[in-house]
Amino acid sequence: MNVTPVVASAADAEQTQSRPTIGVLALQGDVREHVAALERCGAEPVLVRRATELAAVDALILPGGESTAISKLLGAFELLEPLRARLREGMPAFGSCAGMILLASEVLDTRPDAEHLSGIDMTVRRNAFGRQVDSFETDLSFAGLTDGPVRAVFIRAPWVERAGPDVEVLATVADGPAAGRIVAVRQGNVLATSFHPEVTGDLRVHRLFVDLVLAA
Ligand code: GLN
């Protein structure tokens, strides 16, 4: 019975391979919730506030929060161009809510000086759900997640008003006043949701992202 060392080293190798370093942009917003979700998925979360930290991660999560504030801070921390460059080079990224807005190629109803990153060819409308459904929860069927609907929490959320030809729509609102609106998309290695999977304890969207990072 001399197999223990072999098994252990194979497990170690697999462990390193399956533990990608994923940055969470930590300028403003619900950073902690994403860090906790990544930890529970077996990834190695790292806070990103500087270009040197960005350069060291395999992928990046842009959290929910306030997109115009994050945009301003991206400028102040000199992260805008490094982040655009990494996205152009194919770094996997996931944005929830404000993060989705930042990943858009065009943003409606934002401040004229707000910057965005063009990680996904899409037009996003900020604060899109009317006052009546300003913040709400609903169940969504999410492409690729077959084991039941995703509970989606929307907080002054955006929706995707135009998805480019290379953008895969992963989820739309099923009913109510916003029925049919696009709320989750993917283009290549970049994923975005209008809602906040980081607050529900359902790890499937984060797992999907970690899998995408591992495959990249
Ligand atoms: N309304 C916010 C914005 O414009 C997004 C809200 C959120 O991230 N929960 O940035």
py3Dmol code that shows the C-alpha trace and the ligand (Angstrom):
import py3Dmol

protein = """\
ATOM      1  CA  MET A   1       0.000   0.000   0.000  1.00  0.00           C
ATOM      2  CA  ASN A   2       2.470   2.580  -1.179  1.00  0.00           C
ATOM      3  CA  VAL A   3       0.059   4.762  -3.124  1.00  0.00           C
ATOM      4  CA  THR A   4      -0.442   7.557  -0.590  1.00  0.00           C
ATOM      5  CA  PRO A   5       2.337   9.937  -1.805  1.00  0.00           C
ATOM      6  CA  VAL A   6       1.289   9.544  -5.439  1.00  0.00           C
ATOM      7  CA  VAL A   7      -2.333  10.269  -4.644  1.00  0.00           C
ATOM      8  CA  ALA A   8      -1.341  13.247  -2.474  1.00  0.00           C
ATOM      9  CA  SER A   9       0.818  14.881  -5.155  1.00  0.00           C
ATOM     10  CA  ALA A  10      -1.815  14.362  -7.831  1.00  0.00           C
ATOM     11  CA  ALA A  11      -4.344  15.983  -5.516  1.00  0.00           C
ATOM     12  CA  ASP A  12      -1.921  18.865  -4.869  1.00  0.00           C
ATOM     13  CA  ALA A  13      -1.420  19.444  -8.570  1.00  0.00           C
ATOM     14  CA  GLU A  14      -5.161  19.474  -9.110  1.00  0.00           C
ATOM     15  CA  GLN A  15      -5.586  21.815  -6.159  1.00  0.00           C
ATOM     16  CA  THR A  16      -3.238  24.484  -7.616  1.00  0.00           C
ATOM     17  CA  GLN A  17      -4.846  24.147 -11.001  1.00  0.00           C
ATOM     18  CA  SER A  18      -8.351  24.493  -9.640  1.00  0.00           C
ATOM     19  CA  ARG A  19      -7.554  27.478  -7.396  1.00  0.00           C
ATOM     20  CA  PRO A  20      -7.319  30.492  -9.673  1.00  0.00           C
ATOM     21  CA  THR A  21      -6.467  33.920  -8.276  1.00  0.00           C
ATOM     22  CA  ILE A  22      -9.495  36.098  -8.852  1.00  0.00           C
ATOM     23  CA  GLY A  23      -9.371  39.804  -8.114  1.00  0.00           C
ATOM     24  CA  VAL A  24     -12.310  41.746  -6.740  1.00  0.00           C
ATOM     25  CA  LEU A  25     -12.216  45.416  -7.701  1.00  0.00           C
ATOM     26  CA  ALA A  26     -12.256  46.997  -4.243  1.00  0.00           C
ATOM     27  CA  LEU A  27     -12.880  50.704  -4.825  1.00  0.00           C
ATOM     28  CA  GLN A  28     -16.541  50.785  -3.753  1.00  0.00           C
ATOM     29  CA  GLY A  29     -19.493  48.404  -3.537  1.00  0.00           C
ATOM     30  CA  ASP A  30     -20.264  44.925  -2.238  1.00  0.00           C
ATOM     31  CA  VAL A  31     -16.694  43.641  -2.342  1.00  0.00           C
ATOM     32  CA  ARG A  32     -16.948  41.410   0.745  1.00  0.00           C
ATOM     33  CA  GLU A  33     -19.891  39.426  -0.622  1.00  0.00           C
ATOM     34  CA  HIS A  34     -17.955  38.542  -3.785  1.00  0.00           C
ATOM     35  CA  VAL A  35     -14.842  37.652  -1.771  1.00  0.00           C
ATOM     36  CA  ALA A  36     -16.909  35.283   0.391  1.00  0.00           C
ATOM     37  CA  ALA A  37     -18.576  33.674  -2.638  1.00  0.00           C
ATOM     38  CA  LEU A  38     -15.190  33.141  -4.337  1.00  0.00           C
ATOM     39  CA  GLU A  39     -13.731  31.584  -1.188  1.00  0.00           C
ATOM     40  CA  ARG A  40     -16.666  29.197  -0.988  1.00  0.00           C
ATOM     41  CA  CYS A  41     -16.086  28.249  -4.640  1.00  0.00           C
ATOM     42  CA  GLY A  42     -12.469  27.326  -3.894  1.00  0.00           C
ATOM     43  CA  ALA A  43     -10.906  30.282  -5.719  1.00  0.00           C
ATOM     44  CA  GLU A  44      -8.283  32.596  -4.217  1.00  0.00           C
ATOM     45  CA  PRO A  45      -9.827  36.074  -3.919  1.00  0.00           C
ATOM     46  CA  VAL A  46      -7.537  39.120  -3.959  1.00  0.00           C
ATOM     47  CA  LEU A  47      -8.557  42.757  -3.482  1.00  0.00           C
ATOM     48  CA  VAL A  48      -7.602  44.956  -6.439  1.00  0.00           C
ATOM     49  CA  ARG A  49      -7.047  48.688  -5.994  1.00  0.00           C
ATOM     50  CA  ARG A  50      -3.825  49.244  -7.952  1.00  0.00           C
ATOM     51  CA  ALA A  51      -2.489  48.425 -11.384  1.00  0.00           C
ATOM     52  CA  THR A  52       0.171  46.131  -9.868  1.00  0.00           C
ATOM     53  CA  GLU A  53      -2.563  44.128  -8.117  1.00  0.00           C
ATOM     54  CA  LEU A  54      -4.581  43.958 -11.330  1.00  0.00           C
ATOM     55  CA  ALA A  55      -1.545  42.662 -13.203  1.00  0.00           C
ATOM     56  CA  ALA A  56      -1.228  39.739 -10.763  1.00  0.00           C
ATOM     57  CA  VAL A  57      -4.738  38.255 -11.029  1.00  0.00           C
ATOM     58  CA  ASP A  58      -6.093  35.631 -13.437  1.00  0.00           C
ATOM     59  CA  ALA A  59      -9.500  37.301 -13.619  1.00  0.00           C
ATOM     60  CA  LEU A  60     -11.512  40.131 -12.077  1.00  0.00           C
ATOM     61  CA  ILE A  61     -14.936  40.634 -10.502  1.00  0.00           C
ATOM     62  CA  LEU A  62     -16.479  44.108 -10.677  1.00  0.00           C
ATOM     63  CA  PRO A  63     -18.942  44.290  -7.768  1.00  0.00           C
ATOM     64  CA  GLY A  64     -22.305  45.963  -7.377  1.00  0.00           C
ATOM     65  CA  GLY A  65     -22.327  49.436  -5.937  1.00  0.00           C
ATOM     66  CA  GLU A  66     -22.541  52.792  -7.671  1.00  0.00           C
ATOM     67  CA  SER A  67     -21.151  52.760 -11.184  1.00  0.00           C
ATOM     68  CA  THR A  68     -20.452  56.495 -11.460  1.00  0.00           C
ATOM     69  CA  ALA A  69     -18.557  56.461  -8.152  1.00  0.00           C
ATOM     70  CA  ILE A  70     -16.549  53.386  -9.226  1.00  0.00           C
ATOM     71  CA  SER A  71     -15.896  55.050 -12.592  1.00  0.00           C
ATOM     72  CA  LYS A  72     -14.523  58.136 -10.860  1.00  0.00           C
ATOM     73  CA  LEU A  73     -12.329  56.019  -8.566  1.00  0.00           C
ATOM     74  CA  LEU A  74     -11.032  53.959 -11.513  1.00  0.00           C
ATOM     75  CA  GLY A  75      -9.735  57.245 -12.897  1.00  0.00           C
ATOM     76  CA  ALA A  76      -8.289  58.422  -9.574  1.00  0.00           C
ATOM     77  CA  PHE A  77      -6.514  55.071  -8.989  1.00  0.00           C
ATOM     78  CA  GLU A  78      -5.198  55.066 -12.580  1.00  0.00           C
ATOM     79  CA  LEU A  79      -6.883  51.763 -13.299  1.00  0.00           C
ATOM     80  CA  LEU A  80      -8.970  52.668 -16.344  1.00  0.00           C
ATOM     81  CA  GLU A  81      -6.401  52.055 -19.057  1.00  0.00           C
ATOM     82  CA  PRO A  82      -4.757  48.993 -17.399  1.00  0.00           C
ATOM     83  CA  LEU A  83      -8.207  47.461 -16.968  1.00  0.00           C
ATOM     84  CA  ARG A  84      -9.230  48.185 -20.563  1.00  0.00           C
ATOM     85  CA  ALA A  85      -5.946  46.682 -21.730  1.00  0.00           C
ATOM     86  CA  ARG A  86      -6.416  43.465 -19.738  1.00  0.00           C
ATOM     87  CA  LEU A  87      -9.974  43.101 -21.025  1.00  0.00           C
ATOM     88  CA  ARG A  88      -8.732  43.551 -24.605  1.00  0.00           C
ATOM     89  CA  GLU A  89      -6.139  40.839 -23.952  1.00  0.00           C
ATOM     90  CA  GLY A  90      -8.922  38.461 -22.880  1.00  0.00           C
ATOM     91  CA  MET A  91      -8.823  38.520 -19.081  1.00  0.00           C
ATOM     92  CA  PRO A  92     -12.006  36.853 -17.790  1.00  0.00           C
ATOM     93  CA  ALA A  93     -14.263  39.255 -15.906  1.00  0.00           C
ATOM     94  CA  PHE A  94     -17.617  39.177 -14.166  1.00  0.00           C
ATOM     95  CA  GLY A  95     -19.640  42.265 -13.318  1.00  0.00           C
ATOM     96  CA  SER A  96     -22.773  42.325 -11.177  1.00  0.00           C
ATOM     97  CA  CYS A  97     -25.131  45.316 -11.383  1.00  0.00           C
ATOM     98  CA  ALA A  98     -22.834  48.394 -11.249  1.00  0.00           C
ATOM     99  CA  GLY A  99     -20.155  45.993 -12.530  1.00  0.00           C
ATOM    100  CA  MET A 100     -22.359  45.195 -15.531  1.00  0.00           C
ATOM    101  CA  ILE A 101     -22.716  48.923 -16.246  1.00  0.00           C
ATOM    102  CA  LEU A 102     -18.934  49.344 -16.148  1.00  0.00           C
ATOM    103  CA  LEU A 103     -18.415  46.433 -18.563  1.00  0.00           C
ATOM    104  CA  ALA A 104     -20.772  47.891 -21.177  1.00  0.00           C
ATOM    105  CA  SER A 105     -19.726  49.506 -24.457  1.00  0.00           C
ATOM    106  CA  GLU A 106     -22.517  52.087 -24.132  1.00  0.00           C
ATOM    107  CA  VAL A 107     -24.436  53.304 -21.072  1.00  0.00           C
ATOM    108  CA  LEU A 108     -27.768  55.139 -21.102  1.00  0.00           C
ATOM    109  CA  ASP A 109     -29.016  57.360 -18.268  1.00  0.00           C
ATOM    110  CA  THR A 110     -25.631  57.843 -16.697  1.00  0.00           C
ATOM    111  CA  ARG A 111     -23.560  60.941 -15.993  1.00  0.00           C
ATOM    112  CA  PRO A 112     -21.934  62.455 -19.070  1.00  0.00           C
ATOM    113  CA  ASP A 113     -18.450  62.080 -17.540  1.00  0.00           C
ATOM    114  CA  ALA A 114     -18.909  58.422 -16.501  1.00  0.00           C
ATOM    115  CA  GLU A 115     -16.392  56.015 -18.034  1.00  0.00           C
ATOM    116  CA  HIS A 116     -17.031  52.436 -19.103  1.00  0.00           C
ATOM    117  CA  LEU A 117     -14.771  49.596 -20.134  1.00  0.00           C
ATOM    118  CA  SER A 118     -16.327  48.054 -23.282  1.00  0.00           C
ATOM    119  CA  GLY A 119     -15.718  44.485 -22.103  1.00  0.00           C
ATOM    120  CA  ILE A 120     -19.020  43.415 -23.704  1.00  0.00           C
ATOM    121  CA  ASP A 121     -20.611  44.774 -26.882  1.00  0.00           C
ATOM    122  CA  MET A 122     -23.840  45.920 -25.245  1.00  0.00           C
ATOM    123  CA  THR A 123     -25.884  48.989 -24.412  1.00  0.00           C
ATOM    124  CA  VAL A 124     -26.936  49.045 -20.764  1.00  0.00           C
ATOM    125  CA  ARG A 125     -29.566  51.295 -19.256  1.00  0.00           C
ATOM    126  CA  ARG A 126     -28.730  52.353 -15.741  1.00  0.00           C
ATOM    127  CA  ASN A 127     -31.499  52.310 -13.063  1.00  0.00           C
ATOM    128  CA  ALA A 128     -33.699  50.825 -15.791  1.00  0.00           C
ATOM    129  CA  PHE A 129     -36.475  49.206 -13.768  1.00  0.00           C
ATOM    130  CA  GLY A 130     -39.129  51.824 -13.029  1.00  0.00           C
ATOM    131  CA  ARG A 131     -39.912  53.095  -9.586  1.00  0.00           C
ATOM    132  CA  GLN A 132     -42.506  50.364  -8.993  1.00  0.00           C
ATOM    133  CA  VAL A 133     -39.936  47.604  -9.309  1.00  0.00           C
ATOM    134  CA  ASP A 134     -36.932  49.681  -8.264  1.00  0.00           C
ATOM    135  CA  SER A 135     -35.690  46.785  -6.137  1.00  0.00           C
ATOM    136  CA  PHE A 136     -37.190  43.305  -6.286  1.00  0.00           C
ATOM    137  CA  GLU A 137     -36.464  39.579  -6.333  1.00  0.00           C
ATOM    138  CA  THR A 138     -37.536  36.994  -8.852  1.00  0.00           C
ATOM    139  CA  ASP A 139     -36.662  33.514 -10.101  1.00  0.00           C
ATOM    140  CA  LEU A 140     -34.855  33.325 -13.425  1.00  0.00           C
ATOM    141  CA  SER A 141     -33.928  30.465 -15.642  1.00  0.00           C
ATOM    142  CA  PHE A 142     -30.253  30.900 -16.464  1.00  0.00           C
ATOM    143  CA  ALA A 143     -28.680  29.293 -19.537  1.00  0.00           C
ATOM    144  CA  GLY A 144     -26.213  26.574 -18.547  1.00  0.00           C
ATOM    145  CA  LEU A 145     -27.581  26.215 -15.002  1.00  0.00           C
ATOM    146  CA  THR A 146     -29.953  23.314 -15.313  1.00  0.00           C
ATOM    147  CA  ASP A 147     -30.615  22.480 -11.672  1.00  0.00           C
ATOM    148  CA  GLY A 148     -33.447  24.908 -11.034  1.00  0.00           C
ATOM    149  CA  PRO A 149     -33.989  28.663 -11.330  1.00  0.00           C
ATOM    150  CA  VAL A 150     -31.663  31.304  -9.926  1.00  0.00           C
ATOM    151  CA  ARG A 151     -33.070  33.620  -7.265  1.00  0.00           C
ATOM    152  CA  ALA A 152     -32.191  37.057  -8.599  1.00  0.00           C
ATOM    153  CA  VAL A 153     -31.963  40.128  -6.354  1.00  0.00           C
ATOM    154  CA  PHE A 154     -32.253  43.416  -8.247  1.00  0.00           C
ATOM    155  CA  ILE A 155     -31.240  46.655  -6.485  1.00  0.00           C
ATOM    156  CA  ARG A 156     -31.696  49.773  -8.634  1.00  0.00           C
ATOM    157  CA  ALA A 157     -30.488  47.508 -11.394  1.00  0.00           C
ATOM    158  CA  PRO A 158     -29.597  48.094 -15.023  1.00  0.00           C
ATOM    159  CA  TRP A 159     -30.847  46.018 -17.932  1.00  0.00           C
ATOM    160  CA  VAL A 160     -29.262  45.270 -21.288  1.00  0.00           C
ATOM    161  CA  GLU A 161     -31.060  47.248 -23.946  1.00  0.00           C
ATOM    162  CA  ARG A 162     -28.932  46.066 -26.884  1.00  0.00           C
ATOM    163  CA  ALA A 163     -26.817  42.926 -27.028  1.00  0.00           C
ATOM    164  CA  GLY A 164     -24.292  42.770 -29.880  1.00  0.00           C
ATOM    165  CA  PRO A 165     -24.145  39.826 -32.317  1.00  0.00           C
ATOM    166  CA  ASP A 166     -21.404  38.054 -30.334  1.00  0.00           C
ATOM    167  CA  VAL A 167     -23.201  38.393 -27.007  1.00  0.00           C
ATOM    168  CA  GLU A 168     -24.945  35.358 -25.568  1.00  0.00           C
ATOM    169  CA  VAL A 169     -28.097  36.155 -23.571  1.00  0.00           C
ATOM    170  CA  LEU A 170     -28.093  33.980 -20.442  1.00  0.00           C
ATOM    171  CA  ALA A 171     -31.224  35.210 -18.685  1.00  0.00           C
ATOM    172  CA  THR A 172     -34.251  37.422 -19.218  1.00  0.00           C
ATOM    173  CA  VAL A 173     -36.992  38.484 -16.799  1.00  0.00           C
ATOM    174  CA  ALA A 174     -39.880  35.997 -17.040  1.00  0.00           C
ATOM    175  CA  ASP A 175     -42.894  38.129 -16.158  1.00  0.00           C
ATOM    176  CA  GLY A 176     -44.178  41.393 -14.717  1.00  0.00           C
ATOM    177  CA  PRO A 177     -43.622  44.871 -16.159  1.00  0.00           C
ATOM    178  CA  ALA A 178     -40.040  44.091 -17.212  1.00  0.00           C
ATOM    179  CA  ALA A 179     -40.834  40.732 -18.880  1.00  0.00           C
ATOM    180  CA  GLY A 180     -38.339  39.873 -21.614  1.00  0.00           C
ATOM    181  CA  ARG A 181     -35.653  42.277 -20.442  1.00  0.00           C
ATOM    182  CA  ILE A 182     -32.108  40.919 -20.705  1.00  0.00           C
ATOM    183  CA  VAL A 183     -30.448  40.617 -17.289  1.00  0.00           C
ATOM    184  CA  ALA A 184     -27.509  38.243 -17.796  1.00  0.00           C
ATOM    185  CA  VAL A 185     -25.064  38.051 -20.707  1.00  0.00           C
ATOM    186  CA  ARG A 186     -21.748  36.620 -21.732  1.00  0.00           C
ATOM    187  CA  GLN A 187     -19.311  37.550 -24.457  1.00  0.00           C
ATOM    188  CA  GLY A 188     -16.264  35.301 -24.577  1.00  0.00           C
ATOM    189  CA  ASN A 189     -14.772  35.270 -21.098  1.00  0.00           C
ATOM    190  CA  VAL A 190     -16.757  38.228 -19.820  1.00  0.00           C
ATOM    191  CA  LEU A 191     -19.946  37.673 -17.850  1.00  0.00           C
ATOM    192  CA  ALA A 192     -22.397  40.256 -16.516  1.00  0.00           C
ATOM    193  CA  THR A 193     -25.595  40.131 -14.466  1.00  0.00           C
ATOM    194  CA  SER A 194     -28.042  42.938 -13.626  1.00  0.00           C
ATOM    195  CA  PHE A 195     -28.656  41.201 -10.316  1.00  0.00           C
ATOM    196  CA  HIS A 196     -26.484  40.187  -7.359  1.00  0.00           C
ATOM    197  CA  PRO A 197     -25.693  36.440  -7.178  1.00  0.00           C
ATOM    198  CA  GLU A 198     -23.203  37.320  -4.410  1.00  0.00           C
ATOM    199  CA  VAL A 199     -25.958  38.063  -1.883  1.00  0.00           C
ATOM    200  CA  THR A 200     -28.124  34.935  -2.056  1.00  0.00           C
ATOM    201  CA  GLY A 201     -25.761  32.135  -1.040  1.00  0.00           C
ATOM    202  CA  ASP A 202     -26.453  30.349  -4.355  1.00  0.00           C
ATOM    203  CA  LEU A 203     -22.944  29.872  -5.698  1.00  0.00           C
ATOM    204  CA  ARG A 204     -23.826  28.610  -9.173  1.00  0.00           C
ATOM    205  CA  VAL A 205     -23.109  31.842 -11.072  1.00  0.00           C
ATOM    206  CA  HIS A 206     -19.764  32.268  -9.289  1.00  0.00           C
ATOM    207  CA  ARG A 207     -18.948  28.589 -10.002  1.00  0.00           C
ATOM    208  CA  LEU A 208     -19.776  29.178 -13.647  1.00  0.00           C
ATOM    209  CA  PHE A 209     -17.328  32.089 -13.620  1.00  0.00           C
ATOM    210  CA  VAL A 210     -14.599  30.115 -11.821  1.00  0.00           C
ATOM    211  CA  ASP A 211     -15.025  27.310 -14.407  1.00  0.00           C
ATOM    212  CA  LEU A 212     -14.715  29.862 -17.198  1.00  0.00           C
ATOM    213  CA  VAL A 213     -11.515  31.214 -15.593  1.00  0.00           C
ATOM    214  CA  LEU A 214     -10.091  27.698 -15.310  1.00  0.00           C
ATOM    215  CA  ALA A 215     -10.903  27.005 -18.962  1.00  0.00           C
ATOM    216  CA  ALA A 216      -9.357  30.317 -20.133  1.00  0.00           C
TER     217      ALA A 216
END
"""
ligand_1 = """\
10
LIG
N -27.813 51.961 -9.661
C -26.437 51.622 -9.481
C -25.546 52.296 -10.514
O -25.970 53.016 -11.319
C -26.211 50.116 -9.542
C -26.862 49.476 -8.358
C -26.192 48.238 -7.867
O -25.049 47.919 -8.192
N -26.900 47.544 -7.019
O -24.386 52.108 -10.501
"""
view = py3Dmol.view(width=600, height=400)
view.addModel(protein, "pdb")
view.setStyle({"model": 0}, {"cartoon": {"style": "trace"}})
view.addModel(ligand_1, "xyz")
view.setStyle({"model": 1}, {"stick": {}})
view.zoomTo()
view.show()
